Amino acid sequence: MKIFFSTRKLEKLCNTKKEANKKFGDKNAKFLFKRLQQLKAVNQLGDFKFDKPHPLKGNKKDQFAITVFQGVRLTFFAIESAKDENNNIIWNKVREININYIGDYHE
């Protein structure tokens, strides 16, 4: 899967161990990098078996989230996704995502 980032700061956080360790601590940074590797390893989001992407509501409408660790979630937009007749995302057609947030959006 192709992964894009909404900001350079977020891209740096996800690609630099030092930045991730500073923000989340060593143990949790490892969880983040593991989750990112799992996402990169699948061809489409429908093959992602480590957590189910779930749609968000309200001001986060059209975004989806997966758990990274202890209440911290990674949120993203599906790029060029298809929907079925009930307006549900067809996960097997999502091959690119744009990560726009990593944190606890319930805070």
FENSUL-V258650 format. One line per field, one symbol per residue. phi: phi as a letter, one per 40 degrees, with the letter a starting at -180 (. if undefined). psi: psi as a letter, one per 40 degrees, with the letter a starting at -180 (. if undefined). burial: # if it has 24 or more other C-alpha atoms within 12 Angstrom, else .. A space follows every 10 residues. Layout:
phi->???
psi->???
burial->???
This chain:
phi->.cbbbcbccc ccdcbbdccc cccbgdcccc cccccccccc cccaccccbc accbcbbgcb dgbbbbcbaf gcbbbabccf cbbcccgccc ccbcbabbcb abibccc
psi->ihhiididdd dddeehdddd dddeiddddd dddddddddd eididdehed ihhiiiibee ieiiiihdig ehihiihhhf iiiaeefihg deehehihhe ihahee.
burial->#.###....# ..##.....# ...#...### ###.##.##. .#.##..#.. ..##...... ..#######. .########. #.......#. #..####### ###....
